[in-house]
Amino acid sequence: MSNFRPLVGIGVIVENTKGEILVGKRKGSHSPYYSIPGGHLEIGETFEEAAQKEVFEETGLKIKGLKVVSITNNLETYREEGLHHVSIILHTNEYIGIPKVIEKDKCEEWLWVSPKKLPDPHFEPSRLGVRCFLEKTFYISVFTQD
């Protein structure tokens, strides 16, 4: 039996007035995937605090009006990377600023894209979270039998 437990990730669907969402092309960790902005929940943080912090650190955007829209159990990523995350996905359409690459070692660029046409390859929690958002469902089981 392992002493390890799943970690908690935070992902944020930032939506503009055209209905497009913000995604970045990752470098380093999670490369070469595209993903919504996000990171890890730190001890003592609310989901909203973590979301605001991560989006600002990655894009320079100040966000508010956040709502939790889904949760993902990232087993595909676990099989690929050996780390198990559960991700809390939040949504907002309230932001100030223009997205820019702040962490140049972690992201190549930020793009506004249709949530129905996500660029590939796409990071599992981001892909599942956006799918839940579009389908207005909180959770999609990815359970498969081998």
C-alpha positions in Angstrom: 0.0 0.0 0.0 1.3 3.4 -0.9 1.6 6.4 1.4 1.0 8.7 -1.6 -2.4 10.5 -2.0 -3.8 12.4 -5.0 -2.8 16.1 -5.3 -5.3 18.8 -5.9 -5.0 20.8 -9.2 -6.8 24.0 -10.1 -7.8 24.9 -13.7 -9.6 28.0 -14.8 -11.8 28.5 -17.9 -11.4 32.2 -18.7 -14.1 33.1 -21.3 -14.1 36.3 -23.4 -17.1 38.1 -24.8 -16.9 36.1 -28.0 -17.3 32.8 -26.1 -13.7 31.9 -26.6 -11.6 30.5 -23.8 -7.9 31.0 -22.9 -5.5 28.2 -23.5 -1.7 28.1 -23.3 0.9 25.9 -25.1 2.9 24.3 -22.2 6.6 24.0 -22.0 8.5 21.9 -19.5 6.0 20.2 -17.2 3.0 19.0 -19.2 4.7 19.8 -22.5 3.7 19.6 -25.4 0.1 19.9 -24.2 -2.3 22.9 -24.5 -4.2 23.7 -21.3 -6.4 26.3 -19.6 -4.4 28.2 -16.9 -4.0 26.5 -13.6 -1.7 25.0 -11.0 -1.9 23.5 -7.5 -4.1 24.2 -4.5 -1.8 25.2 -1.6 -2.6 24.5 2.0 -5.1 26.9 3.4 -6.2 28.3 0.1 -9.8 28.5 -1.2 -10.4 27.3 -4.8 -11.0 30.9 -5.8 -7.8 32.2 -4.2 -5.8 29.5 -5.9 -7.5 30.3 -9.2 -6.8 34.0 -9.0 -3.2 33.4 -8.0 -2.4 30.9 -10.7 -4.1 32.9 -13.5 -2.3 36.1 -12.5 1.1 34.3 -12.2 0.7 32.7 -15.6 -1.2 35.4 -17.6 -1.1 38.7 -15.7 -5.0 38.7 -15.8 -6.9 39.7 -12.7 -10.0 37.6 -12.4 -13.2 37.6 -10.3 -16.7 36.1 -10.4 -15.4 32.6 -10.2 -17.7 29.5 -10.1 -16.7 25.9 -9.7 -18.0 24.1 -12.8 -16.4 20.6 -12.6 -14.1 18.2 -11.0 -11.8 15.8 -12.9 -10.0 12.6 -11.8 -6.9 12.6 -14.0 -6.1 8.9 -14.4 -4.7 9.3 -18.0 -2.1 11.8 -16.7 -1.4 9.5 -13.8 -0.6 6.6 -16.2 1.7 9.0 -18.2 3.4 10.9 -15.4 3.0 8.8 -12.3 1.3 11.6 -10.3 -2.4 11.4 -9.5 -4.2 14.7 -9.5 -7.9 15.5 -8.9 -8.6 18.9 -10.5 -11.1 21.5 -9.5 -12.2 23.5 -12.6 -13.5 27.0 -12.2 -15.0 29.4 -14.8 -15.1 33.2 -15.1 -15.9 35.7 -17.8 -14.8 38.6 -15.5 -11.2 39.6 -16.1 -9.0 42.7 -16.4 -6.0 42.8 -18.7 -4.6 41.2 -21.8 -3.1 37.8 -21.4 0.7 37.6 -21.7 3.3 34.9 -21.1 4.6 35.7 -17.7 6.3 32.3 -16.9 8.4 31.9 -20.1 9.8 28.6 -18.8 6.3 27.1 -18.5 4.3 28.5 -21.4 5.0 29.4 -25.0 1.9 31.4 -25.8 -1.7 32.1 -24.8 -4.5 31.8 -27.3 -8.2 32.5 -27.4 -9.9 29.5 -28.9 -13.4 28.0 -29.3 -14.1 25.6 -26.4 -15.6 23.3 -29.0 -12.3 23.2 -31.0 -9.5 22.7 -28.5 -6.0 22.5 -29.9 -4.2 19.2 -29.8 -2.6 17.7 -27.9 -4.7 18.8 -25.0 -4.0 18.2 -21.3 -6.4 15.8 -19.8 -7.8 17.9 -16.9 -8.3 20.9 -19.2 -10.0 18.8 -21.9 -12.3 17.1 -19.4 -13.1 20.3 -17.5 -14.0 22.1 -20.8 -16.1 19.2 -21.8 -18.0 19.3 -18.5 -18.4 23.0 -18.9 -19.9 22.6 -22.4 -22.1 19.7 -21.5 -23.2 21.4 -18.2 -22.3 18.4 -16.2 -20.1 18.4 -13.1 -18.2 15.1 -13.6 -17.5 12.7 -16.4 -16.3 9.2 -15.5 -13.3 8.1 -17.5 -13.4 4.6 -16.0 -12.4 2.0 -18.5 -11.9 -1.8 -18.1 -8.6 -3.3 -19.3 
